[in-house]
Amino acid sequence: MRIVFFSHGTRGDVWPAVALGARLRGRGHDITVVTAGEFRPLVEGAGLQFGRLPVNLTEHLSSEAGQRLLRRGSAAVLRDLQRVYNSHAAETDDAFVRHGAGAEAIVAAPVTWDRGQALADALEVPMAILYPVPVTRTAAYTCPGLTGRSAPSPLVRRASFDVAEWIWRRSAASSTAAFRRRLGLPTDGATTYRRHQHDGALGLCTWSPQVVPRPDDFLAGIHHTGAWTPPAEVRAATDEGLPPELEAWIAAGDPPVFLGFGSMPVLHPGALLEDVVAVARSLGVRAIISAGWAGNTDVALPDHVRLVGAVDHDRLMPLCTAAVHHGGTGTTAASTRAGCPTVVCSVFCDQPWWGNRIVQLGVGAHLPFRRLDRRRLETALRDVLRPEVVERAGALGAAIRAEGDGLPAAATALEDWLVTAEPTPADGTLRRRRRSTAAA
């Protein structure tokens, strides 16, 4: 079967599509992953066909302007991203039509699911959704991305998903409607999100139920298979193994603290490096700093602090005693699976939600990155290195690893669903019409 995956965002958003695609390719399916150009090596390295989307989100957020927006918070970033996406709407539409040609099924991740659903309607094929973040409607917790805070009332928690849906619809309605017109489809009276809230839909969750348990009110079609592990071909394609000299340095002393600052808006890298050196010295720990910008500073580093570029978190974190990072879904999964006490320094979107979840589990601390300074970093690390926190984090990591890899079960769930799956039902105003031009 020809299955086309659409995904966009940072690597944490994209690798689940590549991982699932690689599993399905191994089962004989024809797989294309359509995403930003920066991920072409990852997609093709996993043996999959690549389709390019025009916006490079990582490059945009790494620019000086993007870093300053990240410092301002989620609202400013989301407004800017909507502006960027709208400015590339025509190119994005072209990419969906071109790379979706001949698809027998579509799998879409958030950000791409509106256009993915429009294309699925035009081709009259089923579409499943990847959920790397718990944004499926429930009364068990508030919606990630809308707020990191919890709410005491189940009604309020469920309503938070409705608010998030309304915000998303308002921001994406015009570009989605334009794409549907291009495909010869009427405007949809319900959002993609709402159309998938039924038991016949398929949603695939990528996080561990040890970290976020499956709520009792999840629909039957939401599959919570356990945390996904990248297949060997996906891991090899990232080319982020541990350098031999780093492995030797780690083995020569006590397990270090990992600080992954690569995804944080660090406007003054020299000052941050000095803070990390001072905190490591004060706590009597060694530290590994992962950040591409760090090599551009003139800060002299002592023997107990090492700088590295991008590294494989799944290989490095089990060798560390604690982790400090931005709270992205993939990085949080890696630190909890490794059993590392974690300090989340959240920047935007779902990161504060993951930070608060780490605190609720008793395995770490959370503070917004804009508030990070030497004193707060030392206080947070001192807190998570307490024996009781280390013990809880270790037990959580062991429980996650005992689940095994959820990816094979997810691939089986998708294959089984596709045997009888039908195009996503719409509201009464939508008339399904096959348009050969949709794949032109």
N, C-alpha and C positions, 0 to 999 in steps of 0.2 A: 504494500500500500504506500502511496505517495503522501507523506505527512509533512506539512510545513509548520515550523515553529517561528513565532515572532516574539522577540524579547528586546528590551532596550534598558539602558541605565548604566550602572557600574558593573564591575565583574561579578559582584555578589548577586546581581539581578540576572545576569546572563548565563553563568555556568550551570544552573539547574537545567536549562533548556538544552545545553550542549550535552550534559551528562545523560539526560533521559533520551535524547536523540541518539547518542552513541549506543545505549542499551538496545534501542529499537532497531538500529542498523544491524547490530549483531544478531537480531532475530529475523533479518531478511527484508526490512522495510527500507524504502527510499526516503531519505531524510534531508531536508534543507533547513538550515537555521538562518533566519534573517535578523540581522542586528547591526550595530555600529561597526565601521571599518576597522577599528582598533582590535576587535575580537576575531578578525579573520584568521590569524595564526591558531587561535584556540579552536575554532570551528573546524578548519581544514586539518589541523593536527589530530583531531579526533576522528578523522575520516569522513566528515560530513560535507555536504554541499553548502556553500556560503552565499548569502544574499546580503547586499549592503543597504543599510539605512543611513540617511545623510548626516544626522546630528551625532557628534562625538561628545557625549556628556562629560566623560572624565576630563577631556581636554578643556572643555568650557569651564568646568568647575575648578580646574587647576590653574587657570589664568589668574592674573592679578585681580581683574574685575570680579571673577567668580569667587576667589578667596574672600574678597571684601563682602560680597553678598552672603556668603556662608556665615561670616561673623555677625551679620545682622539678623539671621534666624530664618525659620522655615517660610514665613509669609513672603519675604523678599525673594528668596530663592525660587519659590514656586511661581511667583509672578514673572520672574525673569525666564524661567524654563518654558512657561507657556508662550512668552514672546518668541523665544528661540524656536520652539516647535512650530508655531504658526508661520514664522518666516520661511520655514522649509516644508510647508504643507504640501505644495505641489510635487516636490521631489519625493516626499514620503509616500504620497498616493501612488506615484509612478512605481516606486519600489514594491509596494504591496501588490499591485496588479501584476507586475512583471514576474516577481518571484513566487507569487501564489498561483500562477498559471498551472492548471492541471492537478491542483491539490485535491485529494480525496478526503482529507481531514486537516483541521487546523488546530494548533495548540498555541495559546497566547498567554503572555504574562501581563500583569498590570502595566499601564502606559500604552501598550499596543492592542489591548483587547477590543476597543471600540472599532478601530479599522479592521481588525481581524474578524470581528463579528459581521461587519458590513460585507466583507469579502466572502465569508462563509454563507451569508444570505444569498449573495449573487450567484455563487457556485452551487448552492443547495447542498452543502456538506456540513457535517457536525463540527462543532468547536468545543474543545475542552480548555480549562483555565489552569495555569500554574499559580500557586499561592506561596511565594517565598516568605510572605509576611502574613500574620493572622488577620486578614481583612474580610474574612467571611462573617456574615452577620450572626451575632450571638448576644445573649444577655450575660455572658460569663465575664466579659471584660470590655473596656472601652476600645474604640477603633484606633489602631496604631496609625500614626501620621496626623491624626486630628488632635490628639492629646496624649501625653505620656502619663497623665494622672489616672488613677482609678476613680470610680464613682460608687457610692454606697447602694444606689438603687439599680436593680436589673432593668427597669424601664429606661433609665437614663443611659445605661450602658448600651442597650439595644438602639436607643435613639441616636447615639453617637455615630453609628454606621449610616443611618439615614441622613444625618447632616453631612457626613463625608461624601456620600453619594450625590447629594444636592450640589456641593461645591465642585465635585468632579464634573458633573453634568454641565454646570454653568460654564466651566472653563473650557470644556471640549466640545460643546454642542455645535458651534458653527463649523469647525473643521470636519467633524463627523458627518454633519448634514451635507456638506459640500461633497464629501467622498461618496456618500450614498447616492447623491444625484448623479455623480459621474458614472456610477455603476447601474443607473437606471432603477434605483430603488426609492420607494417613498420614505419620508422621514419616519424614524421609529418612535412610537409613542412611549417606549419604556427604555431605560438605560440597559446597557449590556449587563451590568451588575445585577439589575433586577430580573432580567430575562433568565439568568442562571440560578435563580433562587427557587429551584424545584428539584424533586428527588431524581428526575431523569438526567439532570446535568452531571457533568463530571468535573470535580475540582481536585487537584493534587497538591497536598500540603507538603512542604519540604522540611519542616522543623520537627524536633523530637517532642513527643508527648510528655517526656520527663521535664522539659522546659516549659511547655505550654500544653497542658492536658487537653484532650478532646472534650469540648463542651457537650453536655447532654442534648442541647438543642441544635446541634449540627444536622444538616440535611444528610440523607442517606448517601447521596452522590458525592459527598466530600470525603475523600480518602486520606486518612492520616496514617501513613505507612511507617513513620519513624524517620529519623534524620537520614538524608541522602549522603552517600560518600562518592566522590568523583571516581569514575572508572579509571583504570590504569592509563588508557589512551588519552583521557582528558588531563590527568595529572602530568603525563609526559609532555603534553602540548603547552603547558604553562611555563615550562623551563625555569622553574623557581626552586630548584633543589638547594640544599644547604651547601655552601662552599666548604671544602675540606678544612680550611684554616679556621672557619667559624666552629665547625664540629670539634676541632682540637681545642679551641679556646673554651668551649662549653665544658668539655670533659676534664679540663684542667682545674676546675674549681666547683664551688657550690652552684646549684641551678640558678640561673639569672632571672631577673624580671624582664619581660618583653614589653616594649613600648612601641606600638604601631601608630606613628604620627602621620603616616603617608596620606591619609584621607582627611586630615584636619586642616583648617585654614590657619596655618602658622605664618603670621605676618612678620614675626621677629624671631627667626630660627636660632640666631646666636644666643639670645636671652633664654629661649626654651632649653637649649642644650646645657647652658650653665645651670639652670634649675635642676635638670635631670642629674647632672654630675653631683651637685650638692646634695640632692635628696638621696641618691644611691650611697654617697659617703656617710650621710647621717644615719641611714638605716643599716649600714653595713652589708649591703647587697651588691651584686654585680648587675649590670643592665645592658640589654641589647636594644638599640634604637633603630627601627626600620622606617626610613624616610629618604626619598631621593634628594630632597633639598639640603639634607644635613651636611653633605660633602662640600657645599658651597660656603660654609662658614669657616672662620679662622680660630674657632675655639679649640684649645688643646685638650685632648681627651686623656684621662688617666687609664691605667691598665684595666680597671674594673668596669669600663664602659666601652662598648663596641658599636660601630655604625655598620648597617647593612642596607642594601636596597630591598627590592621586593623579594619576599621569601615565601615558601610553602608553609602556611600556618599549621597545617595538619602534621607536618614534620617537626616544626620548631617548637610549638607550644607544649607538647608533652615533655620537653626537656627543660621547661621553665617553671619557676615557682609561683609566678603570678603574671597577669597580663593587663596592660592598659591600652585601650583602643577606643575608636569612635562609636562602637555599638552597632555597626552594620550587621545585617542578618547573617551573612556568611561568616564574618569574623567572630560574632557572638557564638555561633554554632561551633566554631573551631575551639574557642577558649573553654566553653562549657564541656565539650566532648573530651578535651585534654585534661579536665579536672583542675583547671587553673582558677584560683580566685581572680576575679575580674573587676577592674575599674573602668567603667564606661564614661568617656568624656564626650557626651552627645553633641552633635552639631545641628541636625535638622531631621525632618520627616519622621520615620519610625524609630530613629535611634533613641530618643528619650524614653519611648515605650519599652524598648529592650533594656535600657538602663534600669528603669524601675522594676522590671521583671527580675533582673539580677538581684536587686535589693530584696524583693519579696521572697526570693528563694533562699536568701541568707548566704549567698555565695560571692558577694561583692559589694561595690559601692558605685554611686552614680553622681556626676556633677556635669552641668553644661560646660562645654569647652570654653565658652567666653569667660567663665569664672575661674578657669584653671590658672593657678599660680604656684609658686614654690611651696607655700604653706599648705595649700589645699591638696596638692599632689602628695606631699609627705604624709598628711593626715589620712588621706584615703588609702595609701599603700600600707601605712602602719596598721590601719583597721583591718584590711583584707588579709594581712599576713598573720593575724592572730590564729592560734592553733585551731580554735573551733570553726573558724571560717575555712581554713585550709582543709579541715576534715570534711566539712559539708560539701565543699567544691569537689573534693576527691571522690566522695560517694556519688555525687551527681554525675560526674564524668564516667564512673564505672557503670552506673545504671544506663547511661546513654549508649555506651559501647556494648553493653550486654544486649541491647535491642537488636544489634546487627544493622546491616545496611538496608534502609527502606526503599532504595532505588529499584531493585528487581521487582518488589511488590507493586510499586507505582507503574512500572512498565507493563506488568501483567494486568493491572486494573485498567489501563488505557486500552490494551489490546482486547480485553474481554468486553469493554464498553463499546468499542467500535464495531463489534459483530452485529449489534442491533441498534446502534445509535442513529438518531435522526437529526435533521437540522434543528437548531435551537428554536423552540416555540416563541412566537412573538405575540404582541397584543393584537386585538382585532383589526387594527387599521393597516397592518402590514400584509400585503399580498406578495407571496413569494413568486419571483419570476426569474427564470434562468436567462442569463444574458451572456452570450458568447463573447461579447466585448469585454466582460470582466476579466477575462484571461488573455485579452489581446495584447 
